[in-house]
Amino acid sequence: MLTLALDVGSRRIGVAVSDPTGFLASSRPLITRTNLAADLDRIAQAVAAAEAQQVLVGLPYTLEGEVGPQAKETLFFVDRLRERLTVPVLTWDERYTTVLAAEALRAQGVRSRKQRNRIDSAAAAVLLQHYLDTERASVPPAPVQGQ
């Protein structure tokens, strides 16, 4: 299932998309936030362009696993997104995704100053890859014919 993932921040929304097989996540250009209606329109356009069958939104739980102020804002955004889109909108724990994305960008030689334009979409890709790996691990392999 083709999935589009979002890392929703107050200034930028990171975007990533899976391949059609649901095996690999890759980052896409970020969305710079302007206002709620425009943000939702741009996400709807990204969903349509990718032909995504579902949207995954990172939920920023606190380190203790609780719903804090940032997660409440994200849940409000998710509710508006569900009203706007015709595909399912899921949430997924995004703790540590930005840290992992920053480490991956550093390993690729991207310096700190240049990370700002890529970190949100890289975090969305980390979030999506974790979701894809978890989903794949939870599905039992198909039986092999002739055995």
URFENGI-V993409 format. One record per residue. N is the residue number from 1. PSI is psi in whole degrees, 0 to 359 (NA if undefined). NEAR is the number of other ideal C-beta (glycine too) atoms within 10 Angstrom. D_FIRST is the distance of its C-alpha to the first C-alpha in Angstrom with 2 decimals. Layout:
n->N psi->PSI near->NEAR d_first->D_FIRST
n->N psi->PSI near->NEAR d_first->D_FIRST
This chain:
n->1 psi->129 near->12 d_first->0.00
n->2 psi->124 near->16 d_first->3.77
n->3 psi->137 near->23 d_first->6.18
n->4 psi->131 near->27 d_first->9.89
n->5 psi->148 near->33 d_first->12.44
n->6 psi->136 near->32 d_first->16.08
n->7 psi->99 near->30 d_first->19.27
n->8 psi->118 near->24 d_first->21.69
n->9 psi->179 near->20 d_first->25.31
n->10 psi->336 near->8 d_first->28.47
n->11 psi->331 near->8 d_first->28.90
n->12 psi->155 near->17 d_first->25.59
n->13 psi->115 near->22 d_first->21.86
n->14 psi->143 near->30 d_first->19.92
n->15 psi->138 near->24 d_first->16.63
n->16 psi->158 near->27 d_first->13.93
n->17 psi->148 near->24 d_first->10.60
n->18 psi->162 near->26 d_first->8.17
n->19 psi->166 near->12 d_first->8.33
n->20 psi->336 near->11 d_first->6.06
n->21 psi->351 near->10 d_first->6.39
n->22 psi->28 near->17 d_first->5.58
n->23 psi->323 near->11 d_first->9.35
n->24 psi->136 near->13 d_first->11.25
n->25 psi->143 near->22 d_first->11.88
n->26 psi->146 near->13 d_first->14.50
n->27 psi->155 near->22 d_first->16.76
n->28 psi->168 near->17 d_first->17.55
n->29 psi->140 near->11 d_first->20.90
n->30 psi->164 near->24 d_first->21.82
n->31 psi->122 near->21 d_first->22.89
n->32 psi->126 near->12 d_first->26.53
n->33 psi->143 near->15 d_first->27.19
n->34 psi->294 near->10 d_first->29.86
n->35 psi->165 near->8 d_first->29.71
n->36 psi->312 near->13 d_first->27.23
n->37 psi->315 near->10 d_first->26.96
n->38 psi->321 near->12 d_first->26.50
n->39 psi->315 near->20 d_first->23.95
n->40 psi->321 near->16 d_first->21.83
n->41 psi->316 near->13 d_first->22.33
n->42 psi->323 near->16 d_first->21.26
n->43 psi->318 near->25 d_first->18.03
n->44 psi->321 near->16 d_first->17.42
n->45 psi->319 near->11 d_first->18.26
n->46 psi->321 near->19 d_first->15.89
n->47 psi->314 near->24 d_first->12.93
n->48 psi->316 near->13 d_first->14.26
n->49 psi->322 near->11 d_first->15.02
n->50 psi->349 near->17 d_first->11.63
n->51 psi->40 near->11 d_first->10.12
n->52 psi->142 near->20 d_first->7.87
n->53 psi->349 near->15 d_first->6.36
n->54 psi->162 near->16 d_first->7.81
n->55 psi->136 near->23 d_first->10.58
n->56 psi->123 near->26 d_first->11.88
n->57 psi->129 near->24 d_first->15.67
n->58 psi->130 near->29 d_first->17.93
n->59 psi->116 near->19 d_first->20.74
n->60 psi->77 near->20 d_first->23.99
n->61 psi->159 near->17 d_first->25.72
n->62 psi->169 near->12 d_first->29.23
n->63 psi->337 near->8 d_first->30.04
n->64 psi->0 near->6 d_first->31.24
n->65 psi->20 near->8 d_first->27.87
n->66 psi->162 near->8 d_first->29.25
n->67 psi->106 near->13 d_first->28.21
n->68 psi->191 near->12 d_first->30.61
n->69 psi->317 near->9 d_first->31.45
n->70 psi->320 near->15 d_first->28.63
n->71 psi->324 near->19 d_first->26.01
n->72 psi->319 near->11 d_first->27.76
n->73 psi->319 near->14 d_first->27.49
n->74 psi->320 near->23 d_first->23.77
n->75 psi->323 near->13 d_first->23.37
n->76 psi->315 near->11 d_first->25.46
n->77 psi->318 near->19 d_first->23.19
n->78 psi->318 near->19 d_first->20.08
n->79 psi->317 near->11 d_first->22.07
n->80 psi->322 near->15 d_first->22.90
n->81 psi->319 near->22 d_first->19.33
n->82 psi->325 near->15 d_first->18.32
n->83 psi->329 near->9 d_first->21.30
n->84 psi->326 near->16 d_first->20.34
n->85 psi->159 near->18 d_first->16.65
n->86 psi->354 near->8 d_first->15.27
n->87 psi->157 near->18 d_first->11.74
n->88 psi->144 near->12 d_first->11.72
n->89 psi->117 near->21 d_first->13.29
n->90 psi->159 near->15 d_first->13.36
n->91 psi->155 near->16 d_first->15.97
n->92 psi->140 near->15 d_first->16.27
n->93 psi->123 near->15 d_first->19.57
n->94 psi->14 near->26 d_first->20.33
n->95 psi->135 near->15 d_first->23.73
n->96 psi->359 near->14 d_first->24.81
n->97 psi->321 near->26 d_first->21.90
n->98 psi->321 near->22 d_first->24.48
n->99 psi->314 near->11 d_first->26.89
n->100 psi->322 near->17 d_first->24.48
n->101 psi->318 near->24 d_first->23.45
n->102 psi->319 near->18 d_first->27.18
n->103 psi->318 near->13 d_first->27.95
n->104 psi->318 near->16 d_first->25.36
n->105 psi->319 near->18 d_first->26.79
n->106 psi->318 near->12 d_first->30.30
n->107 psi->334 near->8 d_first->29.53
n->108 psi->0 near->9 d_first->28.50
n->109 psi->13 near->7 d_first->31.86
n->110 psi->121 near->16 d_first->30.83
n->111 psi->160 near->8 d_first->33.81
n->112 psi->317 near->10 d_first->33.77
n->113 psi->325 near->7 d_first->34.84
n->114 psi->346 near->11 d_first->32.05
n->115 psi->331 near->16 d_first->29.39
n->116 psi->320 near->10 d_first->29.73
n->117 psi->352 near->12 d_first->27.84
n->118 psi->344 near->20 d_first->24.97
n->119 psi->321 near->24 d_first->24.82
n->120 psi->316 near->28 d_first->22.68
n->121 psi->327 near->25 d_first->19.79
n->122 psi->321 near->25 d_first->20.34
n->123 psi->322 near->29 d_first->20.20
n->124 psi->322 near->32 d_first->16.88
n->125 psi->320 near->27 d_first->15.59
n->126 psi->314 near->27 d_first->17.31
n->127 psi->311 near->29 d_first->15.85
n->128 psi->319 near->29 d_first->12.21
n->129 psi->320 near->19 d_first->13.11
n->130 psi->316 near->20 d_first->14.82
n->131 psi->312 near->21 d_first->11.99
n->132 psi->316 near->21 d_first->9.69
n->133 psi->319 near->12 d_first->12.92
n->134 psi->316 near->10 d_first->13.78
n->135 psi->317 near->13 d_first->10.71
n->136 psi->322 near->12 d_first->11.16
n->137 psi->335 near->8 d_first->14.86
n->138 psi->351 near->7 d_first->14.70
n->139 psi->121 near->8 d_first->13.24
n->140 psi->146 near->6 d_first->16.25
n->141 psi->149 near->6 d_first->16.30
n->142 psi->144 near->6 d_first->16.63
n->143 psi->146 near->7 d_first->20.35
n->144 psi->132 near->6 d_first->21.97
n->145 psi->142 near->5 d_first->23.85
n->146 psi->6 near->4 d_first->27.64
n->147 psi->NA near->4 d_first->27.96
